[in-house]
């Protein structure tokens, strides 16, 4: 697997999709039998993955089974929840305690870890010692919005490897430089992004958007740049991406990325019971829509609402396989709606592509 590649699998069967990705990228070829391999999920709080905040334990289960079956036995799970949350409770409520018991994998609560100062350029960062000791770090972030940095994905997920004191300091001195420098101090070797559910705009969850995808990549800057566009942001709106690229953490030029889609999402009935999301979907007419396409549209409409442009959309917005080969009077989203007078290409399009399209039509 090359640093420029991002593999995408669509669907909602997290364990099956993850195993297929691991076989495709041939993870075993990168590992030595005696490597200490750490899985770092996002367990910001004690909530199920369907709430849009935490990593689906089935992704971790798929990794553990794959690695054990290939003869790798030195596996651990590491995490430190956000300040004010109890990591041990998150391990329990998010399904990781059961996972650890089943596969006899140690859990490391990084809120109770010993820490080591590591200097990066002009900054010293206090990082959990066990995280620094591992030979191969597999990062399992969630694709979701964030109230301060707009998105959180691979780069920001490493904050869980800090002491609570250091997490507070990051907020005090500025998150963007701190996140970028942390990733210079602590290298992640593989990223598996849980993009099945992710919150609309808040890292704690509660307004989950179903995006129905799992990503695999090696470059955290590149995959976060891709994630930004999936959620409707320009890379320039996430300052830590530029900083991380400048100090050599990775590449933020998506023109150099090789996006490899392994399959397509399947149409399904989608029902959102979040009042925040319902407000965004009033003009949507969806029939047999895929979650991946619908999710991109919701993120796009959220970005337009934040910019005061949502009310300017004066036509119905159509998406879904039921509209294939049918003339549509309104706006079409995705290739299924290519008979609309105006439509955005893609299967699925990203939120940024939808925003650009809607701006051209209505703004």
Beta strands, then each sheet from edge to edge (+ up, - down):
strand 1: 5-10
strand 2: 37-41
strand 3: 75-79
strand 4: 106-109
strand 5: 115-120
strand 6: 123-128
strand 7: 136-140
strand 8: 144-146
strand 9: 150-152
strand 10: 190-199
strand 11: 208-217
strand 12: 258-261
strand 13: 284-286
strand 14: 317-319
strand 15: 328-333
strand 16: 340-344
sheet 1: 4+ 3+ 2+ 7+ 10+ 11- 1+ 12+
sheet 2: 5+ 6-
sheet 3: 8+ 9-
sheet 4: 13+ 14+ 15+ 16+
end
